[in-house]
Amino acid sequence: MHILQLVADTSDPMTIAELSKLSGYPRPTVYRTVAALLAERLLAEHPHTGRLTLGPRLIQLASRSWGRSELRLAAVEALKQLRDVTGETVHLAVPNGQHMVYIEKLESPSAVQMNSRIGTNVSLHSTAVGKAYLAMLDRASQQAVLETLPQPLPHYMPNTVKDLKGLRVLLEQARQRGWAVDDEENEAGIYCFGAPIVGRDGMPVAAISVSTLRFRQKPDPETAYVAPLLQACRVISQRLAETPALSSADML
């Protein structure tokens, strides 16, 4: 899994030698592991350069998992309505350790598109979906997650929160109003609003964001973006409450 994750996370395909150096494993171990993954078509090797990419079987498995995600299926209609009402890009994300991972993305009809994609891991501390999820956890669960975050917090943009003290302030603000923001904390010019989806027990299980370009943001964002976002979250949360099978971890 570590080898697969390294291949998935690198922007350029690597050779086995490069992968061995990055992984920290002995080269013979990496060669054996890669050979097994190639045999199962979980990795693919370029015939001329020997560089490695994710294989077709892994992509097929991921596609099936994504297509059968019960949470995504429960949310898709509300997400489409949210995208259409706001005219902006909408993401659905679920917690994944120290990150959130996008499991659905509906693009804005605008000619300007966002770089994010399904399967992308994004930080808890700098995204609207991450802060919305963290803010609605009970205090003990929130503290447990915060203790796992790297220190100092990764800094992506001038507006990115720098430490846990500042993050706790932002989380309390989000908790009080029921939604969080990403104020150009990951990408220049991108402003996002995020809110949680909760399960039957009232605990957050996912989050939705609406992402807009700052230069075209509407003059009353709470009416234009936040109100329909909260409505979408209520609709999906209600559906989860009415369908017990969708309120467990298996739905993800």
C-alpha positions as CSV (number, residue, x, y, z in Angstrom):
1,M,0.0,0.0,0.0
2,H,2.9,2.4,0.7
3,I,4.3,1.8,-2.7
4,L,1.0,2.3,-4.4
5,Q,0.4,5.5,-2.4
6,L,3.8,6.9,-3.5
7,V,3.1,6.2,-7.1
8,A,-0.3,7.7,-6.9
9,D,0.9,10.9,-5.1
10,T,3.8,11.7,-7.4
11,S,3.2,14.2,-10.2
12,D,5.7,12.4,-12.6
13,P,6.0,8.6,-13.0
14,M,9.1,7.1,-11.2
15,T,11.6,4.4,-11.9
16,I,12.0,1.6,-9.4
17,A,15.3,3.1,-8.3
18,E,13.6,6.4,-7.6
19,L,10.7,4.7,-5.8
20,S,13.2,2.7,-3.7
21,K,14.9,5.9,-2.6
22,L,11.7,7.7,-1.8
23,S,10.1,4.7,0.0
24,G,13.1,4.1,2.3
25,Y,12.8,0.3,1.6
26,P,15.8,-1.7,0.4
27,R,15.9,-1.9,-3.4
28,P,15.4,-5.8,-3.5
29,T,12.2,-5.3,-1.4
30,V,10.9,-2.7,-3.7
31,Y,11.7,-4.8,-6.8
32,R,9.8,-7.8,-5.4
33,T,6.9,-5.6,-4.4
34,V,6.7,-3.9,-7.7
35,A,7.0,-7.2,-9.6
36,A,4.0,-8.5,-7.6
37,L,2.0,-5.3,-8.3
38,L,2.8,-5.4,-12.0
39,A,1.7,-9.1,-12.1
40,E,-1.6,-8.1,-10.6
41,R,-2.0,-5.1,-13.0
42,L,-2.1,-2.8,-9.9
43,L,0.9,-1.0,-11.4
44,A,1.9,-0.5,-15.0
45,E,5.4,0.0,-16.4
46,H,6.3,2.1,-19.5
47,P,7.9,-0.3,-22.0
48,H,10.7,2.1,-22.9
49,T,11.4,4.2,-19.8
50,G,10.5,1.7,-17.1
51,R,8.6,4.4,-15.2
52,L,5.6,3.3,-13.1
53,T,2.0,4.4,-13.1
54,L,-1.1,3.1,-11.5
55,G,-2.3,0.1,-13.3
56,P,-5.6,-0.6,-15.1
57,R,-6.9,-3.1,-12.4
58,L,-6.5,-0.5,-9.6
59,I,-8.3,2.1,-11.7
60,Q,-11.1,-0.4,-12.3
61,L,-11.4,-1.2,-8.6
62,A,-11.4,2.5,-7.7
63,S,-14.1,3.2,-10.3
64,R,-16.3,0.5,-9.0
65,S,-15.9,1.7,-5.4
66,W,-16.7,5.3,-6.4
67,G,-19.7,4.3,-8.5
68,R,-21.1,2.2,-5.7
69,S,-20.5,4.6,-2.8
70,E,-23.8,4.8,-1.0
71,L,-23.1,8.2,0.4
72,R,-22.4,9.6,-3.0
73,L,-25.5,8.0,-4.4
74,A,-27.6,9.4,-1.5
75,A,-26.1,12.9,-2.1
76,V,-25.9,13.2,-5.9
77,E,-29.3,14.8,-6.6
78,A,-28.9,17.4,-3.8
79,L,-25.3,18.1,-5.1
80,K,-26.6,18.7,-8.6
81,Q,-29.3,21.1,-7.4
82,L,-26.7,22.9,-5.3
83,R,-24.4,23.3,-8.3
84,D,-27.2,24.5,-10.5
85,V,-28.5,27.0,-7.9
86,T,-25.1,28.5,-7.1
87,G,-23.6,28.1,-10.5
88,E,-20.3,27.1,-8.8
89,T,-18.2,24.0,-8.4
90,V,-19.4,21.6,-5.7
91,H,-17.3,19.0,-3.8
92,L,-18.4,16.1,-1.6
93,A,-15.6,14.9,0.8
94,V,-15.2,12.3,3.5
95,P,-12.6,12.1,6.3
96,N,-9.4,10.1,5.5
97,G,-7.0,10.2,8.5
98,Q,-5.4,13.6,8.6
99,H,-7.1,14.7,5.4
100,M,-10.4,14.9,3.6
101,V,-10.8,13.0,0.3
102,Y,-13.1,14.2,-2.5
103,I,-15.5,11.5,-3.6
104,E,-17.6,13.7,-5.9
105,K,-17.1,16.9,-7.8
106,L,-19.6,18.7,-10.0
107,E,-18.0,21.4,-12.1
108,S,-19.3,24.9,-12.4
109,P,-20.8,25.7,-15.8
110,S,-18.4,28.6,-16.0
111,A,-15.5,28.5,-18.4
112,V,-13.1,28.7,-15.5
113,Q,-12.5,25.2,-14.0
114,M,-10.9,24.2,-10.7
115,N,-7.8,21.9,-10.6
116,S,-9.2,19.5,-8.0
117,R,-10.3,15.9,-8.9
118,I,-12.1,13.0,-7.3
119,G,-9.7,11.0,-5.1
120,T,-7.7,14.1,-4.1
121,N,-6.6,14.3,-0.5
122,V,-6.9,17.8,1.0
123,S,-5.9,19.2,4.3
124,L,-8.2,19.4,7.3
125,H,-6.9,22.7,8.5
126,S,-7.0,24.7,5.3
127,T,-10.1,23.7,3.5
128,A,-13.8,24.5,4.0
129,V,-14.7,20.8,4.0
130,G,-12.0,20.0,6.5
131,K,-12.9,22.7,8.9
132,A,-16.6,22.1,8.6
133,Y,-16.1,18.4,9.5
134,L,-13.7,19.2,12.4
135,A,-15.9,21.9,13.8
136,M,-18.9,19.6,14.3
137,L,-17.1,16.8,16.0
138,D,-17.6,16.4,19.7
139,R,-14.8,18.0,21.7
140,A,-13.0,14.8,22.5
141,S,-13.0,13.5,19.0
142,Q,-11.9,16.9,17.6
143,Q,-9.0,17.0,20.1
144,A,-8.0,13.5,19.1
145,V,-7.8,14.5,15.4
146,L,-6.0,17.8,16.1
147,E,-3.3,15.9,18.0
148,T,-2.5,13.9,14.9
149,L,-1.9,16.9,12.7
150,P,1.7,17.8,11.8
151,Q,3.3,20.7,13.7
152,P,3.7,23.3,12.4
153,L,0.7,23.1,10.2
154,P,1.5,23.0,6.5
155,H,1.4,26.5,5.1
156,Y,0.1,26.8,1.5
157,M,-0.9,30.4,1.1
158,P,-0.5,33.7,3.1
159,N,-4.0,33.1,4.6
160,T,-3.4,29.5,5.7
161,V,-3.8,29.1,9.5
162,K,-0.4,28.7,11.0
163,D,-0.9,26.8,14.3
164,L,-3.5,24.9,16.4
165,K,-4.4,27.9,18.4
166,G,-5.5,29.8,15.3
167,L,-7.2,26.7,14.0
168,R,-9.2,26.3,17.1
169,V,-10.5,29.8,16.8
170,L,-11.6,29.2,13.2
171,L,-13.3,25.9,14.3
172,E,-15.2,27.6,17.1
173,Q,-16.4,30.2,14.6
174,A,-17.5,27.5,12.2
175,R,-19.2,25.6,15.0
176,Q,-21.2,28.6,16.1
177,R,-22.5,29.5,12.6
178,G,-22.7,26.0,11.2
179,W,-20.4,26.5,8.2
180,A,-16.7,27.1,7.5
181,V,-14.7,29.0,4.8
182,D,-11.5,28.6,2.9
183,D,-10.4,32.2,2.3
184,E,-7.8,31.7,-0.4
185,E,-6.0,29.3,2.0
186,N,-5.1,26.7,-0.7
187,E,-5.3,28.5,-4.0
188,A,-5.0,32.2,-4.9
189,G,-8.4,33.6,-5.9
190,I,-10.5,30.6,-4.7
191,Y,-13.0,31.1,-1.9
192,C,-15.0,28.2,-0.5
193,F,-17.9,27.6,1.8
194,G,-18.2,24.3,3.6
195,A,-20.8,22.6,5.8
196,P,-21.1,19.1,7.3
197,I,-23.4,16.1,6.5
198,V,-24.3,14.4,9.8
199,G,-25.4,10.8,10.5
200,R,-28.2,9.5,12.7
201,D,-26.1,10.2,15.8
202,G,-25.6,13.8,14.8
203,M,-21.9,13.3,14.2
204,P,-20.4,14.5,10.9
205,V,-19.7,11.9,8.4
206,A,-18.8,14.1,5.4
207,A,-18.8,17.7,4.2
208,I,-19.8,19.6,1.1
209,S,-18.2,22.8,-0.3
210,V,-19.2,25.4,-2.8
211,S,-16.1,27.0,-4.4
212,T,-16.2,30.3,-6.2
213,L,-13.7,32.7,-7.7
214,R,-13.2,35.7,-5.5
215,F,-13.5,38.2,-8.4
216,R,-16.9,36.9,-9.4
217,Q,-18.3,36.2,-5.9
218,K,-21.9,37.5,-5.5
219,P,-22.5,40.5,-3.2
220,D,-24.5,38.5,-0.6
221,P,-22.6,35.2,-0.3
222,E,-24.7,34.0,2.6
223,T,-27.8,34.1,0.5
224,A,-26.1,33.0,-2.8
225,Y,-24.0,30.2,-1.5
226,V,-24.3,29.4,2.2
227,A,-28.1,29.1,2.4
228,P,-28.4,26.6,-0.5
229,L,-25.3,24.7,0.9
230,L,-26.9,24.3,4.3
231,Q,-30.2,23.2,2.6
232,A,-28.3,20.5,0.6
233,C,-26.6,19.3,3.8
234,R,-30.0,19.1,5.6
235,V,-31.5,17.1,2.8
236,I,-28.7,14.6,2.6
237,S,-28.5,14.3,6.4
238,Q,-32.2,13.6,6.6
239,R,-31.8,10.9,3.9
240,L,-29.1,9.3,6.0
241,A,-31.3,9.5,9.1
242,E,-34.1,7.8,7.3
243,T,-31.9,5.0,5.9
244,P,-30.0,3.3,8.7
245,A,-27.6,1.5,6.3
246,L,-26.4,4.8,5.1
247,S,-25.4,6.1,8.5
248,S,-22.5,3.6,9.0
249,A,-18.9,3.7,7.9
250,D,-19.8,1.1,5.2
251,M,-21.5,3.7,3.1
252,L,-18.2,5.4,2.3
